[in-house]
Amino acid sequence: MGTINMIDLSEESLPVVQAMMTFLCGGALKAKDVKSDNHSQLNFWVDLHSLAHRTMINKLIAQAAENFHYQATSCWTSEVYFDICHEIYSRLPNCTVALRGVICTVCVERLDALSKRTDFADLLQDIPALAIEIALALGRSLTTLRCKFRMHQV
């Protein structure tokens, strides 16, 4: 007799489990369609991404990350965004690498506005890995700009 693998979903919120079941039954998940009671949109996509990673459903992992990106770019000014940063960076890196990339991209794209906020400086002190990833992303951007500038000089 074979081994039966079971996944305990008792710790997951009902909206997250419903979304996973919708996905498994062939339904599409879009950020604008998700309604969750007392569960922020960002939290929803992080939790769904984590569940998809734990259950090894690669297409759901990708879809949750894509929808997280959509949501993160529209609510980066909220207090929830910084809470999500803490949550994502406190989880194991291998299951949140895509979401960490989104957080870093959003921070780099909004760096002018974020740098004026004292809570952003606190966030970077609390999460050194995020500060390092932002610095590396900015370094890559500068390298790209230098290459483009040199090409125009020739």
Backbone as CSV, one residue per row, in Angstrom:
resi,resn,N_x,N_y,N_z,CA_x,CA_y,CA_z,C_x,C_y,C_z
1,MET,0.811,-1.186,0.000,0.000,0.000,0.000,0.855,1.251,0.000
2,GLY,0.419,2.232,-0.747,1.156,3.482,-0.851,0.915,4.398,0.336
3,THR,1.737,5.399,0.424,1.613,6.394,1.478,0.636,7.477,1.034
4,ILE,-0.198,7.901,1.948,-1.132,8.984,1.664,-0.554,10.259,2.261
5,ASN,-0.363,11.259,1.427,0.124,12.548,1.898,-1.069,13.428,2.209
6,MET,-1.067,13.994,3.392,-2.154,14.870,3.805,-1.587,16.246,4.110
7,ILE,-2.377,17.243,3.845,-1.992,18.616,4.123,-2.973,19.168,5.139
8,ASP,-2.454,19.664,6.235,-3.290,20.246,7.281,-3.593,21.690,6.916
9,LEU,-4.856,21.980,6.696,-5.282,23.334,6.336,-5.965,24.043,7.499
10,SER,-5.929,23.451,8.681,-6.658,24.017,9.814,-6.142,25.389,10.241
11,GLU,-4.888,25.686,9.934,-4.319,26.985,10.305,-4.561,28.057,9.246
12,GLU,-5.038,27.670,8.097,-5.243,28.617,7.007,-6.597,29.317,7.154
13,SER,-6.672,30.554,6.659,-7.943,31.268,6.706,-8.867,30.706,5.626
14,LEU,-10.144,30.807,5.865,-11.130,30.276,4.926,-11.004,30.908,3.539
15,PRO,-10.844,32.241,3.423,-10.697,32.812,2.071,-9.500,32.256,1.294
16,VAL,-8.404,31.979,1.985,-7.212,31.440,1.323,-7.476,30.021,0.825
17,VAL,-8.095,29.205,1.646,-8.419,27.828,1.247,-9.425,27.845,0.099
18,GLN,-10.420,28.725,0.175,-11.404,28.827,-0.911,-10.730,29.236,-2.218
19,ALA,-9.785,30.162,-2.134,-9.076,30.594,-3.339,-8.265,29.452,-3.931
20,MET,-7.610,28.665,-3.081,-6.845,27.519,-3.577,-7.772,26.519,-4.257
21,MET,-8.911,26.264,-3.661,-9.856,25.317,-4.255,-10.408,25.856,-5.576
22,THR,-10.691,27.142,-5.632,-11.149,27.764,-6.884,-10.101,27.574,-7.969
23,PHE,-8.847,27.808,-7.611,-7.760,27.647,-8.565,-7.659,26.199,-9.033
24,LEU,-7.722,25.259,-8.101,-7.602,23.845,-8.446,-8.759,23.355,-9.318
25,CYS,-9.894,24.016,-9.200,-11.061,23.651,-10.023,-11.081,24.416,-11.341
26,GLY,-9.992,25.099,-11.653,-9.868,25.765,-12.945,-10.261,27.222,-12.964
27,GLY,-10.549,27.799,-11.820,-10.935,29.209,-11.772,-9.731,30.127,-11.757
28,ALA,-9.907,31.309,-12.294,-8.832,32.299,-12.308,-8.927,33.154,-11.047
29,LEU,-7.791,33.540,-10.546,-7.736,34.405,-9.374,-7.167,35.749,-9.790
30,LYS,-7.914,36.793,-9.541,-7.453,38.138,-9.875,-7.518,38.988,-8.615
31,ALA,-6.517,39.825,-8.443,-6.422,40.647,-7.234,-7.670,41.495,-7.023
32,LYS,-8.210,42.040,-8.086,-9.363,42.933,-7.937,-10.634,42.179,-7.538
33,ASP,-10.666,40.874,-7.741,-11.857,40.081,-7.421,-11.867,39.525,-6.006
34,VAL,-10.740,39.565,-5.340,-10.635,38.940,-4.021,-11.257,39.842,-2.968
35,LYS,-12.157,39.271,-2.236,-12.766,39.965,-1.103,-12.500,39.100,0.117
36,SER,-11.858,39.676,1.105,-11.559,38.899,2.303,-11.965,39.692,3.538
37,ASP,-12.680,39.044,4.423,-13.136,39.685,5.650,-11.988,39.766,6.644
38,ASN,-11.749,40.982,7.140,-10.707,41.210,8.147,-9.361,40.607,7.748
39,HIS,-9.088,40.581,6.498,-7.849,39.995,6.018,-7.381,40.871,4.870
40,SER,-6.350,41.637,5.098,-5.934,42.579,4.066,-5.586,41.861,2.767
41,GLN,-5.704,42.587,1.694,-5.379,42.021,0.385,-3.938,41.518,0.336
42,LEU,-3.017,42.284,0.870,-1.620,41.844,0.848,-1.421,40.575,1.656
43,ASN,-2.003,40.539,2.846,-1.912,39.331,3.668,-2.481,38.122,2.933
44,PHE,-3.592,38.354,2.253,-4.233,37.263,1.516,-3.271,36.643,0.510
45,TRP,-2.615,37.468,-0.308,-1.723,36.945,-1.350,-0.468,36.326,-0.754
46,VAL,0.028,36.870,0.354,1.183,36.259,1.025,0.805,34.875,1.552
47,ASP,-0.353,34.796,2.203,-0.795,33.512,2.754,-1.076,32.493,1.653
48,LEU,-1.680,32.943,0.553,-1.954,32.033,-0.557,-0.645,31.564,-1.194
49,HIS,0.300,32.473,-1.351,1.611,32.119,-1.900,2.293,31.084,-1.003
50,SER,2.226,31.300,0.294,2.839,30.375,1.245,2.175,29.001,1.188
51,LEU,0.844,28.983,1.132,0.116,27.709,1.026,0.451,27.006,-0.286
52,ALA,0.499,27.740,-1.365,0.830,27.153,-2.671,2.249,26.589,-2.656
53,HIS,3.156,27.293,-1.996,4.530,26.814,-1.898,4.592,25.538,-1.065
54,ARG,3.874,25.526,0.036,3.852,24.350,0.915,3.245,23.136,0.224
55,THR,2.256,23.374,-0.641,1.591,22.272,-1.342,2.213,22.010,-2.709
56,MET,3.240,22.781,-3.056,3.994,22.628,-4.302,3.118,22.738,-5.556
57,ILE,2.245,23.729,-5.563,1.410,23.993,-6.734,2.042,25.187,-7.452
58,ASN,2.944,24.893,-8.378,3.768,25.927,-9.009,2.979,27.008,-9.723
59,LYS,1.938,26.642,-10.425,1.153,27.661,-11.134,0.437,28.587,-10.155
60,LEU,0.023,28.060,-9.037,-0.616,28.896,-8.017,0.416,29.797,-7.335
61,ILE,1.625,29.290,-7.151,2.709,30.112,-6.603,2.909,31.332,-7.497
62,ALA,3.000,31.083,-8.800,3.218,32.171,-9.759,2.043,33.140,-9.779
63,GLN,0.837,32.619,-9.749,-0.334,33.491,-9.799,-0.454,34.323,-8.522
64,ALA,-0.173,33.730,-7.378,-0.222,34.477,-6.119,0.835,35.576,-6.105
65,ALA,2.033,35.274,-6.605,3.099,36.284,-6.666,2.722,37.422,-7.610
66,GLU,2.137,37.087,-8.742,1.717,38.107,-9.708,0.647,39.024,-9.110
67,ASN,-0.320,38.433,-8.433,-1.376,39.232,-7.820,-0.864,40.022,-6.621
68,PHE,0.117,39.470,-5.901,0.748,40.217,-4.817,1.417,41.463,-5.380
69,HIS,2.091,41.319,-6.511,2.753,42.458,-7.149,1.733,43.534,-7.516
70,TYR,0.642,43.123,-8.119,-0.419,44.065,-8.490,-0.915,44.819,-7.257
71,GLN,-1.169,44.091,-6.180,-1.699,44.694,-4.962,-0.656,45.573,-4.275
72,ALA,0.600,45.111,-4.240,1.661,45.856,-3.556,1.934,47.200,-4.225
73,THR,1.824,47.249,-5.543,2.085,48.512,-6.231,0.967,49.527,-6.005
74,SER,-0.196,49.049,-5.570,-1.297,49.988,-5.356,-1.498,50.365,-3.888
75,CYS,-0.861,49.668,-2.964,-1.085,50.019,-1.548,0.211,50.125,-0.758
76,TRP,1.276,50.551,-1.408,2.570,50.656,-0.747,2.618,51.769,0.298
77,THR,1.650,52.682,0.274,1.642,53.770,1.248,0.963,53.389,2.561
78,SER,0.274,52.273,2.587,-0.455,51.886,3.797,0.477,51.296,4.849
79,GLU,0.043,51.337,6.100,0.826,50.752,7.186,0.956,49.245,7.019
80,VAL,-0.035,48.641,6.414,-0.028,47.187,6.207,1.181,46.768,5.362
81,TYR,1.593,47.630,4.439,2.717,47.294,3.556,3.976,46.998,4.371
82,PHE,4.285,47.839,5.353,5.475,47.615,6.164,5.314,46.372,7.029
83,ASP,4.103,46.117,7.516,3.849,44.889,8.282,4.109,43.659,7.417
84,ILE,3.679,43.737,6.161,3.899,42.630,5.225,5.393,42.438,4.968
85,CYS,6.127,43.545,4.862,7.584,43.440,4.679,8.194,42.640,5.826
86,HIS,7.806,42.972,7.049,8.316,42.239,8.213,7.947,40.764,8.123
87,GLU,6.716,40.490,7.772,6.266,39.100,7.709,7.023,38.319,6.643
88,ILE,7.150,38.891,5.462,7.825,38.196,4.359,9.300,37.948,4.685
89,TYR,9.964,38.938,5.236,11.387,38.781,5.521,11.654,37.926,6.754
90,SER,10.628,37.637,7.553,10.822,36.758,8.697,10.591,35.295,8.339
91,ARG,9.991,35.042,7.175,9.767,33.657,6.735,11.025,33.127,6.074
92,LEU,11.033,31.839,5.809,12.186,31.239,5.137,12.356,31.854,3.751
93,PRO,13.564,32.267,3.401,13.787,32.956,2.132,13.412,32.156,0.886
94,ASN,13.598,30.841,0.900,13.356,30.086,-0.331,11.886,30.090,-0.735
95,CYS,10.978,30.247,0.228,9.561,30.243,-0.153,9.032,31.644,-0.401
96,THR,9.811,32.666,-0.114,9.326,34.031,-0.314,10.202,34.846,-1.253
97,VAL,11.106,34.193,-1.952,12.047,34.939,-2.791,11.318,35.789,-3.835
98,ALA,10.260,35.284,-4.416,9.510,36.064,-5.414,8.849,37.271,-4.768
99,LEU,8.280,37.085,-3.591,7.611,38.192,-2.907,8.627,39.217,-2.407
100,ARG,9.791,38.741,-1.982,10.850,39.663,-1.568,11.287,40.521,-2.755
101,GLY,11.348,39.918,-3.921,11.695,40.679,-5.120,10.675,41.764,-5.417
102,VAL,9.412,41.454,-5.206,8.348,42.448,-5.418,8.501,43.596,-4.429
103,ILE,8.693,43.247,-3.154,8.864,44.276,-2.119,10.033,45.195,-2.484
104,CYS,11.147,44.612,-2.871,12.330,45.393,-3.228,12.052,46.288,-4.434
105,THR,11.415,45.746,-5.456,11.103,46.521,-6.663,10.203,47.698,-6.336
106,VAL,9.169,47.452,-5.552,8.247,48.526,-5.180,8.981,49.601,-4.384
107,CYS,9.846,49.189,-3.467,10.615,50.164,-2.684,11.546,50.994,-3.566
108,VAL,12.207,50.350,-4.508,13.119,51.074,-5.397,12.328,52.047,-6.277
109,GLU,11.203,51.601,-6.806,10.393,52.455,-7.669,9.815,53.650,-6.917
110,ARG,9.590,53.500,-5.610,8.970,54.561,-4.804,9.959,55.165,-3.803
111,LEU,11.241,55.012,-4.066,12.266,55.384,-3.098,12.212,56.857,-2.709
112,ASP,11.933,57.739,-3.652,11.865,59.165,-3.320,10.825,59.435,-2.242
113,ALA,9.639,58.900,-2.423,8.567,59.117,-1.449,8.846,58.379,-0.143
114,LEU,9.317,57.151,-0.245,9.573,56.356,0.961,10.698,56.939,1.810
115,SER,11.709,57.501,1.162,12.860,58.017,1.910,12.490,59.205,2.794
116,LYS,11.362,59.820,2.548,10.899,60.944,3.365,10.153,60.481,4.615
117,ARG,9.901,59.199,4.693,9.156,58.651,5.836,10.123,58.080,6.871
118,THR,9.951,58.491,8.128,10.832,57.980,9.182,10.590,56.499,9.431
119,ASP,9.348,56.051,9.207,9.084,54.624,9.435,9.768,53.749,8.389
120,PHE,10.109,54.321,7.229,10.853,53.560,6.226,12.290,53.347,6.702
121,ALA,12.881,54.363,7.301,14.226,54.208,7.863,14.215,53.150,8.964
122,ASP,13.171,53.159,9.775,13.030,52.141,10.822,12.899,50.745,10.212
123,LEU,12.133,50.661,9.127,11.941,49.381,8.446,13.279,48.826,7.962
124,LEU,14.087,49.683,7.359,15.385,49.238,6.848,16.328,48.831,7.974
125,GLN,16.212,49.477,9.118,17.019,49.063,10.265,16.547,47.727,10.814
126,ASP,15.237,47.534,10.806,14.669,46.273,11.306,14.937,45.101,10.369
127,ILE,15.008,45.389,9.070,15.179,44.327,8.064,16.411,44.650,7.215
128,PRO,17.599,44.341,7.718,18.821,44.638,6.960,18.851,43.969,5.590
129,ALA,18.247,42.795,5.466,18.242,42.108,4.165,17.522,42.946,3.109
130,LEU,16.452,43.621,3.499,15.741,44.489,2.558,16.624,45.666,2.157
131,ALA,17.302,46.258,3.119,18.203,47.381,2.816,19.296,46.946,1.837
132,ILE,19.833,45.754,2.049,20.883,45.234,1.163,20.327,44.993,-0.241
133,GLU,19.141,44.394,-0.317,18.543,44.114,-1.624,18.220,45.409,-2.377
134,ILE,17.768,46.431,-1.669,17.508,47.730,-2.311,18.815,48.333,-2.811
135,ALA,19.869,48.279,-1.986,21.173,48.812,-2.399,21.697,48.083,-3.633
136,LEU,21.562,46.764,-3.662,22.012,45.993,-4.831,21.210,46.364,-6.078
137,ALA,19.907,46.521,-5.912,19.055,46.900,-7.052,19.432,48.285,-7.570
138,LEU,19.697,49.209,-6.659,20.114,50.552,-7.068,21.468,50.495,-7.762
139,GLY,22.362,49.649,-7.277,23.671,49.483,-7.915,23.541,48.965,-9.340
140,ARG,22.642,47.987,-9.532,22.408,47.473,-10.889,21.838,48.561,-11.782
141,SER,20.953,49.383,-11.234,20.356,50.468,-12.014,21.421,51.484,-12.429
142,LEU,22.329,51.804,-11.502,23.402,52.745,-11.832,24.329,52.181,-12.898
143,THR,24.628,50.911,-12.808,25.480,50.270,-13.808,24.819,50.345,-15.184
144,THR,23.526,50.082,-15.234,22.789,50.151,-16.500,22.810,51.572,-17.053
145,LEU,22.605,52.563,-16.181,22.627,53.960,-16.627,24.000,54.358,-17.151
146,ARG,25.060,53.905,-16.476,26.415,54.220,-16.937,26.670,53.637,-18.324
147,CYS,26.227,52.391,-18.524,26.411,51.751,-19.837,25.667,52.521,-20.914
148,LYS,24.456,52.930,-20.639,23.671,53.691,-21.614,24.316,55.046,-21.891
149,PHE,24.831,55.688,-20.842,25.478,56.981,-21.001,26.724,56.841,-21.881
150,ARG,27.516,55.799,-21.642,28.724,55.578,-22.442,28.370,55.313,-23.884
151,MET,27.297,54.583,-24.125,26.876,54.292,-25.499,26.480,55.566,-26.231
152,HIS,25.876,56.511,-25.527,25.479,57.770,-26.160,26.659,58.682,-26.420
153,GLN,27.737,58.526,-25.653,28.924,59.339,-25.846,29.697,58.934,-27.080
154,VAL,29.598,57.693,-27.479,30.385,57.181,-28.601,29.886,57.694,-29.903
